[in-house]
Amino acid sequence: MKFRQRVADLNAEIQEQQDQVSFSIFKCLFCYFDQ
């Protein structure tokens, strides 16, 4: 059961990092077009 909890935690962590990465890419694109 603990193992499943750990996997769920990892999934949430990965999801968060993906959001941050796509946000950074979006910001870069925005700055690029803003020039």
N, C-alpha and C positions, 0 to 999 in steps of 0.2 A: 504493500500500500504506500509506504514511504517513497518507493521508487517511482510510482506513478505521480505522486505529488511533485517530486523533483522534476520529472519530465514536463509537467504542467508549468512549473516555475520557469524552466528553460524556454519553453515555447513562448511564454509571456514576455520574457526578456528579449528573445529574438524578434518578436513582433514589435516591441518598443524600439529596438535598434533600427529595424527596417523603416519605421515611421520617421525616425530622426534622419536617416540617410535620404529618404525621398524628400523630406522637408529641405535638407541642405541642397539637394539637386534643384529643387524648385526655386529656392532662394537664388542660386547661382544663375539659373535661367532668367529669373526676374531681373537681376542686376544686369545681366548681359543685354536684355532687350531695353533696359531703362536708359542705357547710355545714349 
